[in-house]
Amino acid sequence: MAEQRTLADLRTAGGKPDAAVVRDALGVGVAVGLSGFAFGVTSAGSGLTLLQTCALSLLVFTGASQFALVGALAAGGNPLTAAAGAFFLGVRNAFYGLRLSQLLSLPRAVRPFAAQWVIDETAAVALAQPTRRSARIGFVVTGLSLYVLWNLTTLLGAWGAEAIGDTDAWGLDAAGPTVFLALLAPMLKSVTERAVAALAVVLGLGLLPVLLAGVPVLVAALAAPVVLWAEGRRRGDARKGEL
């Protein structure tokens, strides 16, 4: 009876049982963490050593930026250009951090360590929670499970790639982009998001033959402001038509 009253009180207050938060957070952490295999394989196939590959996952720990960096290097891009592309992809995490700092209100001493786990998945799980307590649990469980599993699978993927030799011969060079697209596709729910993705693909692929490696991904980032500007113009014209 006590347990039933506790659960009822949580639901009434808009809360969520801790076990449910942990279950959801672990589901995200495990599902995404396994894609570290793809990064390890891609990075090793791009010419990075096992140590360099593992260092990227330990220190950078944001999949899109890591894949962008090793992809540009594999294509023969300038290291500075490759790093710039990875940096711009990672800037979004700073905006997540601004929102999460208010939501989680973590102790000041903990914040530098928590900042390492501010990525798409931890932000999504934390922001989906109805209370601060559940947001903290979701953030910590997602971050911890994903960080541990991502680094473990990165190690195994890179080690396996070195063991089998030429990853291109096995078609493993396509593993990274394939996993990234598989993770991204379900998130594109609105027409605007799909338009941004479509324009980014057109810009990225269309400019590959004419620009240096690593530059097309930077240009593709312009898809978002272009689509948002067009959408704003369309809505403005619609309002004028109503008047």
N, C-alpha and C positions, 0 to 999 in steps of 0.2 A: 504493500500500500504506500509505503514511504517513497519507493522508487517511482510509482505511478504519479504521486503528487508532485515529485520533483520534475518529471518530464512534463506534466501538465503546466506547472508554473513556468517552465522554460518556454513552452509554446505560447502561453498567454502573454509573456513578456516579450515575445518576438525573438527569443533565443533559439539555440539549436544544441542538441546534446553533443557533448565533447566527442563521444565515440563516432558520431556521424561526420563531424568535421575532420577527425583523424582519418577516417575511411576515405573520404573524398580527396583529402590532401595526399594521402599515400597513392591513391589511384593516379593522380596527375604526376606525382614524382616518379613513380615506377614507369608509367607509360612513356614519358618524355625522356627519363634517364636512360632508357635502353637505346635511344638513338645516338648515345655517345659512341656506340660501335661504329656507326656510319662516319662520325667525325674522325675517329681514330684511323679508320681505313683511308678516308679521303686525305687526311693530313700526311700520313705516311706515304701515300701514293703521290703526294705533291712534292716530296723530297725532304720533308722535315724529319728530324730524328725522333726517336722514341721520347727522349728527354724533352725536346722542344714541344712535341705534341702534348705531353702530359702537363707541361708548364702552362700552356695556353688554357687548358681546361681548369687547372687549379687557380690561376691568377685572373684570367679574363672571365671565364664562366658566363658566357652569353652566346648561345648556339649560333644565332644568325651572324653575329660579328665574326665568330671563329670560322664558320664556313666561308664567309665572304673573304676573309684574309687568306686562307689556304687556297681557295679557288683562284684568286687573283695571282698568287705566287705560282700556282701550277700552270697558269696560262702565260707565264713569263713576265708578269707585271712588275713594275718598280716596287720595291718594298715600302717606300713612303706612300705611294699611291694606294697600295693594298691596305696599309695601316689606316690611311685616311678614310677609305670606304668602310672599314670595320668600325672606326671611331664614330662616324656619322650614324651607322646603324645602331650603335650602342647608346647614343645620346638620349633615346627615348626612355632609358632606364632612369635618367636623372629626373624626368617628369613624374615617373612612377614614385620615385623616392619622395618627392614633395608631397604627394597625396598620402603615401603610406606613413610618413613621419607624423602627420596629424592623426591618422586613424589608429596607429599602433601605440603612439606615445611611449616609446621604449625608453628605459633609463639612458642617460647621456653616455655612460661608459660602454653600453652595449651597441650603440648605433653604428660605430665604425665597422664592427663585425657583421652586423645585420645588413649593411650596405652591400656586402659581397653577394647577398642572396636576392637583391632587388632586380628581378627579371620578369619577363612576361608571365610566367606560370605562377610565381609566388604572388605577384600583384593581382592576377585574376582571382586566385583562390581567396586571398585576404579581402579584397573588395567585394566579393560575393557574400560575405558573412554579415549577419544582422547585428552582431554586437562586437565590442572591442575584444572581449575575451576570446570569442570564436575566431576573430580575425587574427589575433596573435597566434593561436594554436594552428590555424591554417597556414599562416606564413612560416612558422618554425618547422612544422612537419613537412610541408612541401619543400622548403629550402634545404633542410637536412637530408631528406631522402633523395632529392634530385641531385644535390651536390655530391653525395657519396656515390650514388649509382652512375652518374654521368662520368665522374673521374675514373671509376672502376672499369666501365665499359670502354672509355677512351683508351685506357691502358691495354685492355684485351684486344680492341680493334687494331690499334697501332702495332702491337706485338704480332698479331695474326697476319697483318698486311706485310710486315717485314719477313715473316716466315714463308709466305706463299710467293713472294717476289713481285712481279709486275702486276699491279692491280688492274691496269687497263685491259690486260688480256682476259681478265675475269669479269669485266664490266663493272667493277666496283667503284670506278671513278664517278659513276652516276649515282652512287648510293646517297651521298650527302645532299645534293639538290633534290633528289626524290623524297627523302625523308622530310626535308624542310617544306617542300610543297604540300606534302601530306598533312603536316601539322598546320600549315597556313590556311589551306582550302576551307576547312570547316568554320573558320573564324570570319570568312567573308560573307556576311549575311545581308547587308544592305546593298542597294544598287550603287551607291557612291563608293563603297569599299571595293566592289567588284570592278568598277570603272577605274579606280586607282590601280588595282592589280593588273588589269588588262593593259593600261597605258604604260605601266612600268615594264611589263614584259615586252611590249612593242619597242619601247625606247632601248631597253637593254639589249635585246637580240638584234634590233635593226642597226645599232651603232657598233656592234662587235667587229664588223669587217673594216671600219674606218677609224676607230679610236684605239689608243693604247690599252692594253689589258688593265683592268681595274677602274678605268674611267667610265665605261658604260654604266656601271652600278651607281656611280655618283650622279650621273645625269638622270638615271631612272628615278632617283629620289625626288626629282622635280615633278613627278606624276601627281603626287598628293596636292601640292599647292595649285597646280593647274586645274585639276578636277574640282577642288573646293572653290576656286575662283569662278569656274564655269557654272557650278551649282548655285553659287550666290547670285550670279547674273540671272540665271533662269528663274530663281525665286523672286528676285526683284522685279523682273518683267511680268511675272504672274501677278504680283500684287498691284502693279500699275494697271494691268488689264482689268482687275476686279474693280478698281476705282473708276 
